[in-house]
Amino acid sequence: MKQKDEISIIPLGGREEIGNNMILVEYNDQILVLDCGVMFPTDQTPGVDLIIPNMSYLIENQERAKAALISHAHEDHIGSIPFLLQEIDLPIYGTKFTTKMIEKKLKDNHLDKTDQLQTIKPGQTIELAPFEIEFITLTHSIPGSAAISIKTPLGTILYTGDFKLDHSPINEPTDFNSLTNLGEEGVLALLSDSTNAEQKGYSLSEKAVQETINDIFSTAKGRILISTFSSQLDRIQQIINAAAQTERKIALFGRSMHENTKLAVELGYLDLPEEQLINSREVNNFADDELVLLMTGSQGEPMAALSRLARKEHRQINIKAGDTVILSATPIPGNEIAVGSTINQLFAQGAKVIYGRDLSLHASGHAYQEELKMMLDLTKPKYFIPVHGEYRHLYHHALLAQEVGIPNDQIFITKNGSRLNINSEKAYFSSDSVPADRVYIEGGGVGDLDQSLLTERNNLAENGLLMIALSISKKSGELLADPKITTQGFNYYQDSKVFLTEVKKELKKIFKKAYQEDKTHLATLKKKVKEFLSAYIYQQTRRSPIILPLIMKI
């Protein structure tokens, strides 16, 4: 056990991966939770619906947990909250928009835990003894984003969440005064967003995106179909503004686009005049040059509106020759193939597709290198812990910290499950780690799927399946008929007489020896069959299909 009067920083997710952001901050016997996000499945996780952090340590120590503090309402920061609240009761603190988005998520999951939500205003201080908490407004790609300051008897921990330092934002500006004041008072440890730590210079301002969108809208002749993140409300406001200037009506497509836009209008984050919005069923009542169709699908999500439209599977609308389609987002790593496929399908149907980072159609919500260094300069932390990203992102962020003067021995790249202890004298990694493997959600099952089964699924997809049915004599152990081989996704030797002859000859030897050793245990026979076939097939083909022996004693 760690000594008393120490702070421990324990990431449960978000290290060496994109998403699953979740960090525990322990001071003596008290625990705070920073964010509670999810990851989305990739081609390497077939059949998986969602991936969440392993929260078993927190659940086992729930009597010590004070609260969860949520930096903003993106899925990779709030998506696991329903799964957490199914296990424990825990107050959830966030800004107004963040708690409203969490409330909607809880209702979608039929979870009656909205009484756990506590709304906090930026600049407001809350006492959760022994912690003093303050949320500090930062610019990001969703309203209500905030850094979280945690004052402890040992010093202040500052967690940025996701941020950029945009000096000309569309909506909420960064509270530079509060960051500067914290730096002057002294920050013990800074946990800062590393997503764009490889990108040099400064991130693009949202105002530059507004100019690009205005230019496209002013020259487009037919319908404009534009896709962006449904949570990117600054971008949606820009689209509303451009549509108003060109006297176009807006129709929304996609469930999350409808819900997020409605919520943002109700809370005052979007200015969308009622007369400018039309029902999606009304689009055929207007001329093409009077319409903007705002939709989900910028990441190539299979069931999103733009993706279904590209596949000609949308129930209400089809692509027309002369349509201008705008993708106002860059692909998240892992989504490039899906996005590329959507673009190809749209071009093939006669649309003019406008996309790409160089066209200033999307401004990242994450700070580039010069902004990351500015955050370090403003807050002047004693210790620095890069968060959010794959190892290369964390590594490059650590290099930036060295550039601004933080000693290398005061910079810590943490792993999921590691425990970084900080006391009045030093910071160090403890050997007392916690479980932090990924938990897979498949259908209604939580954690039923493990890595070995995923490995088997990937092996099946890559190499196929070979089933061999064998009938053997109970008395002699000899084969009674030629082996019957069936394959799925592996056809290399299906009709090869040489292969079958070799297999039959070797299997006779295997069965005779195995039967002499153990006349009753079929598992021994199956194991030897798999060992022989695995080695033989790999020697012949350099492939490793899943081998399924079916043995019947007659």
Secondary structure, DSSP 8 states (H G I E B T S, - for coil): ---SS-EEEEEEE-BSBSS--EEEEEETTEEEEE----B---TTSTT--EEEE--HHHHHTGGGEEEEE-----HHHHTTHHHHHTT----EEE-HHHHHHHHHHHHHTT---GGGEEE--TT-EEEETTEEEEEEE-B-SSTT-EEEEEEETTEEEEE--S-B--SS-SS----HHHHHHHHHH-EEEEEEE-TTTTS-S----HHHHHHHHHHHHHH--S-EEEE--TT-HHHHHHHHHHHHHTT-EEEEESHHHHHHHHHHHHHTS----GGGEE-GGGGGGS-GGGEEEEES-TT--TTSHHHHHHTT--SS----TT-EEEE-S---TT-HHHHHHHHHHHHHTT-EEE--GGGT----SS--HHHHHHHHHHH-EEEEEEESB-HHHHHHHHHHHHHTT--GGGB----TT-EEEE-SS-EEEES------EEEEETTEEEEE-HHHHHHHHHHHHH-EEEEEEEE-TTT--BSS--EEEEES--TTTT-HHHHHHHHHHHHHHHHHHHHH-SS-HHHHHHHHHHHHHHHHHHHHS---EEEEEEEE-
